[in-house]
Amino acid sequence: MKHSDFHIGLEFLGTAGFRWRCTDVGTRTIVAIPLTHDDPNWYRGPPYVATEEVFDEHEMADCHLTEYDAIRAAIEEADTSGHPGFPHEVVTQMMRARLEGSSPSYPNKGVLRIDRRATDGEILHPYAARKSGKDWIVKLYLPFPRMFDEMPEHDFIALAIATADDVLARSKRDATEPQLTAGSHAPRTSSIQMDQVSCS
Protein backbone atom coordinates (compact mmCIF):
# COMPACT_ATOMS: atom_id res chain seq x y z
CA MET A 1 0.00 0.00 0.00
CA LYS A 2 0.98 3.65 -0.48
CA HIS A 3 0.62 6.58 1.91
CA SER A 4 -2.27 7.91 -0.17
CA ASP A 5 -4.23 4.66 0.41
CA PHE A 6 -4.61 5.29 4.15
CA HIS A 7 -7.22 7.27 6.06
CA ILE A 8 -8.32 7.37 9.68
CA GLY A 9 -10.47 4.35 10.49
CA LEU A 10 -9.14 2.19 7.64
CA GLU A 11 -8.53 -1.43 8.61
CA PHE A 12 -5.74 -3.29 6.85
CA LEU A 13 -3.40 -6.28 7.03
CA GLY A 14 0.14 -5.69 8.20
CA THR A 15 3.12 -8.02 8.12
CA ALA A 16 2.44 -11.60 9.28
CA GLY A 17 -1.26 -11.10 8.50
CA PHE A 18 -2.19 -9.11 11.63
CA ARG A 19 -5.06 -6.63 11.31
CA TRP A 20 -4.57 -2.94 12.12
CA ARG A 21 -6.74 0.19 12.20
CA CYS A 22 -5.34 3.52 11.04
CA THR A 23 -5.70 6.21 13.71
CA ASP A 24 -3.78 9.09 12.13
CA VAL A 25 -2.21 10.08 8.82
CA GLY A 26 0.87 12.30 8.77
CA THR A 27 2.74 13.92 5.92
CA ARG A 28 4.99 10.87 5.46
CA THR A 29 3.91 8.21 7.96
CA ILE A 30 0.69 6.76 9.36
CA VAL A 31 -0.21 5.61 12.88
CA ALA A 32 -2.26 2.50 13.63
CA ILE A 33 -3.39 0.25 16.48
CA PRO A 34 -3.34 -3.58 16.33
CA LEU A 35 -6.75 -5.25 16.40
CA THR A 36 -5.83 -8.04 18.79
CA HIS A 37 -8.56 -7.76 21.45
CA ASP A 38 -12.24 -8.77 21.46
CA ASP A 39 -13.22 -6.01 23.89
CA PRO A 40 -14.10 -2.88 21.84
CA ASN A 41 -13.00 -0.63 24.71
CA TRP A 42 -9.41 -1.21 23.61
CA TYR A 43 -10.22 0.74 20.46
CA ARG A 44 -12.14 3.74 21.87
CA GLY A 45 -10.20 6.92 21.42
CA PRO A 46 -8.17 8.93 20.93
CA PRO A 47 -6.38 8.53 23.22
CA TYR A 48 -6.34 4.73 22.86
CA VAL A 49 -5.66 2.01 25.40
CA ALA A 50 -4.11 -0.04 22.59
CA THR A 51 -0.59 1.06 21.73
CA GLU A 52 -0.34 3.16 18.57
CA GLU A 53 2.56 2.34 16.25
CA VAL A 54 4.09 4.33 13.41
CA PHE A 55 4.34 2.91 9.89
CA ASP A 56 6.84 4.47 7.50
CA GLU A 57 7.21 3.98 3.73
CA HIS A 58 9.02 0.69 4.19
CA GLU A 59 6.30 -0.78 6.41
CA MET A 60 3.37 0.62 4.44
CA ALA A 61 4.65 -1.19 1.34
CA ASP A 62 4.11 -4.49 3.18
CA CYS A 63 0.49 -3.68 4.08
CA HIS A 64 -2.62 -4.82 2.18
CA LEU A 65 -6.36 -4.26 2.36
CA THR A 66 -7.31 -7.93 2.07
CA GLU A 67 -5.77 -11.38 2.30
CA TYR A 68 -6.33 -11.75 -1.45
CA ASP A 69 -4.28 -8.61 -2.08
CA ALA A 70 -1.50 -9.93 0.15
CA ILE A 71 -1.39 -13.30 -1.61
CA ARG A 72 -1.49 -11.71 -5.06
CA ALA A 73 1.35 -9.32 -4.13
CA ALA A 74 3.45 -12.18 -2.77
CA ILE A 75 3.00 -14.19 -5.98
CA GLU A 76 3.83 -11.18 -8.15
CA GLU A 77 6.94 -10.40 -6.12
CA ALA A 78 8.12 -14.00 -6.35
CA ASP A 79 7.65 -13.94 -10.13
CA THR A 80 9.22 -10.56 -10.84
CA SER A 81 11.54 -9.37 -8.06
CA GLY A 82 14.50 -11.62 -8.85
CA HIS A 83 15.18 -12.14 -5.14
CA PRO A 84 16.42 -15.69 -4.49
CA GLY A 85 14.73 -15.91 -1.09
CA PHE A 86 16.07 -17.39 2.13
CA PRO A 87 16.76 -21.13 2.52
CA HIS A 88 15.43 -22.82 5.65
CA GLU A 89 18.88 -23.23 7.18
CA VAL A 90 19.59 -19.53 6.68
CA VAL A 91 16.34 -18.50 8.36
CA THR A 92 17.20 -20.81 11.25
CA GLN A 93 20.65 -19.25 11.58
CA MET A 94 19.29 -15.70 11.51
CA MET A 95 16.51 -16.38 14.01
CA ARG A 96 18.92 -18.12 16.37
CA ALA A 97 21.28 -15.14 16.20
CA ARG A 98 18.43 -12.77 17.08
CA LEU A 99 17.20 -14.87 19.99
CA GLU A 100 20.47 -16.08 21.48
CA GLY A 101 23.07 -13.52 20.42
CA SER A 102 23.65 -9.86 21.18
CA SER A 103 20.66 -8.57 19.23
CA PRO A 104 18.18 -8.52 22.15
CA SER A 105 20.24 -5.72 23.70
CA TYR A 106 20.96 -3.96 20.40
CA PRO A 107 19.55 -0.41 20.78
CA ASN A 108 19.23 0.51 17.10
CA LYS A 109 16.57 -1.92 15.91
CA GLY A 110 15.76 0.26 12.89
CA VAL A 111 19.11 -0.67 11.35
CA LEU A 112 17.93 -4.28 11.03
CA ARG A 113 14.73 -3.37 9.18
CA ILE A 114 16.14 -2.27 5.84
CA ASP A 115 18.40 -3.99 3.31
CA ARG A 116 21.28 -1.98 1.89
CA ARG A 117 23.16 -2.01 -1.42
CA ALA A 118 26.93 -2.39 -1.28
CA THR A 119 29.10 -0.29 -3.58
CA ASP A 120 29.55 -3.34 -5.82
CA GLY A 121 25.79 -3.81 -6.14
CA GLU A 122 25.54 -6.71 -3.71
CA ILE A 123 22.36 -6.80 -1.60
CA LEU A 124 23.01 -6.88 2.15
CA HIS A 125 20.30 -8.18 4.50
CA PRO A 126 20.90 -7.27 8.19
CA TYR A 127 19.58 -9.76 10.72
CA ALA A 128 21.44 -9.23 14.01
CA ALA A 129 24.22 -7.25 15.68
CA ARG A 130 27.00 -7.83 18.18
CA LYS A 131 29.07 -5.55 20.36
CA SER A 132 32.76 -5.04 19.58
CA GLY A 133 34.35 -2.78 22.17
CA LYS A 134 32.35 0.46 22.09
CA ASP A 135 31.02 -0.20 18.59
CA TRP A 136 28.32 -2.39 17.07
CA ILE A 137 28.92 -4.84 14.25
CA VAL A 138 25.95 -5.65 11.99
CA LYS A 139 25.57 -9.28 10.94
CA LEU A 140 24.55 -9.68 7.30
CA TYR A 141 23.29 -12.27 4.88
CA LEU A 142 24.00 -11.88 1.15
CA PRO A 143 21.13 -13.70 -0.59
CA PHE A 144 22.62 -13.96 -4.08
CA PRO A 145 26.02 -15.53 -3.29
CA ARG A 146 24.43 -17.18 -0.21
CA MET A 147 27.06 -15.91 2.20
CA PHE A 148 27.11 -14.52 5.72
CA ASP A 149 29.10 -11.41 6.47
CA GLU A 150 29.61 -8.59 8.97
CA MET A 151 30.13 -4.84 8.78
CA PRO A 152 30.62 -2.01 11.28
CA GLU A 153 27.30 -0.29 11.93
CA HIS A 154 28.57 3.14 10.83
CA ASP A 155 29.68 1.71 7.48
CA PHE A 156 26.44 -0.17 6.95
CA ILE A 157 24.07 2.76 7.54
CA ALA A 158 26.16 4.90 5.18
CA LEU A 159 25.25 2.62 2.26
CA ALA A 160 22.28 3.26 -0.03
CA ILE A 161 18.99 1.58 0.82
CA ALA A 162 18.40 -1.36 -1.52
CA THR A 163 15.49 -0.82 -3.89
CA ALA A 164 13.46 -3.28 -5.96
CA ASP A 165 15.45 -2.13 -9.00
CA ASP A 166 18.71 -2.93 -7.19
CA VAL A 167 17.52 -6.46 -6.44
CA LEU A 168 16.43 -6.99 -10.04
CA ALA A 169 19.73 -5.63 -11.38
CA ARG A 170 21.69 -7.95 -9.10
CA SER A 171 19.63 -10.93 -10.27
CA LYS A 172 20.48 -10.20 -13.90
CA ARG A 173 24.22 -10.44 -13.48
CA ASP A 174 25.96 -12.91 -15.74
CA ALA A 175 25.26 -16.40 -14.45
CA THR A 176 28.88 -17.30 -15.12
CA GLU A 177 30.16 -14.64 -12.71
CA PRO A 178 32.87 -16.19 -10.48
CA GLN A 179 31.81 -17.22 -6.96
CA LEU A 180 32.52 -14.52 -4.39
CA THR A 181 35.52 -15.17 -2.20
CA ALA A 182 36.50 -14.08 1.28
CA GLY A 183 37.56 -10.47 1.59
CA SER A 184 36.25 -9.46 -1.84
CA HIS A 185 33.82 -6.84 -0.58
CA ALA A 186 35.46 -3.95 1.25
CA PRO A 187 34.67 -2.53 3.72
CA ARG A 188 32.98 -5.67 5.00
CA THR A 189 34.98 -7.38 7.69
CA SER A 190 34.48 -11.02 6.70
CA SER A 191 32.81 -13.26 4.14
CA ILE A 192 31.60 -16.69 5.13
CA GLN A 193 30.22 -19.26 2.73
CA MET A 194 26.78 -20.50 3.84
CA ASP A 195 27.92 -24.12 3.94
CA GLN A 196 30.67 -23.13 6.38
CA VAL A 197 28.17 -21.84 8.94
CA SER A 198 26.79 -24.34 11.41
CA CYS A 199 23.16 -23.99 12.42
CA SER A 200 23.65 -26.07 15.54
C-alpha positions in Angstrom: 0.0 0.0 0.0 1.0 3.7 -0.5 0.6 6.6 1.9 -2.3 7.9 -0.2 -4.2 4.7 0.4 -4.6 5.3 4.1 -7.2 7.3 6.1 -8.3 7.4 9.7 -10.5 4.3 10.5 -9.1 2.2 7.6 -8.5 -1.4 8.6 -5.7 -3.3 6.9 -3.4 -6.3 7.0 0.1 -5.7 8.2 3.1 -8.0 8.1 2.4 -11.6 9.3 -1.3 -11.1 8.5 -2.2 -9.1 11.6 -5.1 -6.6 11.3 -4.6 -2.9 12.1 -6.7 0.2 12.2 -5.3 3.5 11.0 -5.7 6.2 13.7 -3.8 9.1 12.1 -2.2 10.1 8.8 0.9 12.3 8.8 2.7 13.9 5.9 5.0 10.9 5.5 3.9 8.2 8.0 0.7 6.8 9.4 -0.2 5.6 12.9 -2.3 2.5 13.6 -3.4 0.2 16.5 -3.3 -3.6 16.3 -6.7 -5.3 16.4 -5.8 -8.0 18.8 -8.6 -7.8 21.4 -12.2 -8.8 21.5 -13.2 -6.0 23.9 -14.1 -2.9 21.8 -13.0 -0.6 24.7 -9.4 -1.2 23.6 -10.2 0.7 20.5 -12.1 3.7 21.9 -10.2 6.9 21.4 -8.2 8.9 20.9 -6.4 8.5 23.2 -6.3 4.7 22.9 -5.7 2.0 25.4 -4.1 0.0 22.6 -0.6 1.1 21.7 -0.3 3.2 18.6 2.6 2.3 16.2 4.1 4.3 13.4 4.3 2.9 9.9 6.8 4.5 7.5 7.2 4.0 3.7 9.0 0.7 4.2 6.3 -0.8 6.4 3.4 0.6 4.4 4.7 -1.2 1.3 4.1 -4.5 3.2 0.5 -3.7 4.1 -2.6 -4.8 2.2 -6.4 -4.3 2.4 -7.3 -7.9 2.1 -5.8 -11.4 2.3 -6.3 -11.7 -1.4 -4.3 -8.6 -2.1 -1.5 -9.9 0.2 -1.4 -13.3 -1.6 -1.5 -11.7 -5.1 1.3 -9.3 -4.1 3.5 -12.2 -2.8 3.0 -14.2 -6.0 3.8 -11.2 -8.2 6.9 -10.4 -6.1 8.1 -14.0 -6.3 7.6 -13.9 -10.1 9.2 -10.6 -10.8 11.5 -9.4 -8.1 14.5 -11.6 -8.8 15.2 -12.1 -5.1 16.4 -15.7 -4.5 14.7 -15.9 -1.1 16.1 -17.4 2.1 16.8 -21.1 2.5 15.4 -22.8 5.6 18.9 -23.2 7.2 19.6 -19.5 6.7 16.3 -18.5 8.4 17.2 -20.8 11.3 20.7 -19.3 11.6 19.3 -15.7 11.5 16.5 -16.4 14.0 18.9 -18.1 16.4 21.3 -15.1 16.2 18.4 -12.8 17.1 17.2 -14.9 20.0 20.5 -16.1 21.5 23.1 -13.5 20.4 23.7 -9.9 21.2 20.7 -8.6 19.2 18.2 -8.5 22.1 20.2 -5.7 23.7 21.0 -4.0 20.4 19.5 -0.4 20.8 19.2 0.5 17.1 16.6 -1.9 15.9 15.8 0.3 12.9 19.1 -0.7 11.4 17.9 -4.3 11.0 14.7 -3.4 9.2 16.1 -2.3 5.8 18.4 -4.0 3.3 21.3 -2.0 1.9 23.2 -2.0 -1.4 26.9 -2.4 -1.3 29.1 -0.3 -3.6 29.5 -3.3 -5.8 25.8 -3.8 -6.1 25.5 -6.7 -3.7 22.4 -6.8 -1.6 23.0 -6.9 2.2 20.3 -8.2 4.5 20.9 -7.3 8.2 19.6 -9.8 10.7 21.4 -9.2 14.0 24.2 -7.2 15.7 27.0 -7.8 18.2 29.1 -5.6 20.4 32.8 -5.0 19.6 34.4 -2.8 22.2 32.4 0.5 22.1 31.0 -0.2 18.6 28.3 -2.4 17.1 28.9 -4.8 14.2 26.0 -5.7 12.0 25.6 -9.3 10.9 24.6 -9.7 7.3 23.3 -12.3 4.9 24.0 -11.9 1.2 21.1 -13.7 -0.6 22.6 -14.0 -4.1 26.0 -15.5 -3.3 24.4 -17.2 -0.2 27.1 -15.9 2.2 27.1 -14.5 5.7 29.1 -11.4 6.5 29.6 -8.6 9.0 30.1 -4.8 8.8 30.6 -2.0 11.3 27.3 -0.3 11.9 28.6 3.1 10.8 29.7 1.7 7.5 26.4 -0.2 7.0 24.1 2.8 7.5 26.2 4.9 5.2 25.3 2.6 2.3 22.3 3.3 0.0 19.0 1.6 0.8 18.4 -1.4 -1.5 15.5 -0.8 -3.9 13.5 -3.3 -6.0 15.5 -2.1 -9.0 18.7 -2.9 -7.2 17.5 -6.5 -6.4 16.4 -7.0 -10.0 19.7 -5.6 -11.4 21.7 -8.0 -9.1 19.6 -10.9 -10.3 20.5 -10.2 -13.9 24.2 -10.4 -13.5 26.0 -12.9 -15.7 25.3 -16.4 -14.5 28.9 -17.3 -15.1 30.2 -14.6 -12.7 32.9 -16.2 -10.5 31.8 -17.2 -7.0 32.5 -14.5 -4.4 35.5 -15.2 -2.2 36.5 -14.1 1.3 37.6 -10.5 1.6 36.3 -9.5 -1.8 33.8 -6.8 -0.6 35.5 -4.0 1.3 34.7 -2.5 3.7 33.0 -5.7 5.0 35.0 -7.4 7.7 34.5 -11.0 6.7 32.8 -13.3 4.1 31.6 -16.7 5.1 30.2 -19.3 2.7 26.8 -20.5 3.8 27.9 -24.1 3.9 30.7 -23.1 6.4 28.2 -21.8 8.9 26.8 -24.3 11.4 23.2 -24.0 12.4 23.7 -26.1 15.5 
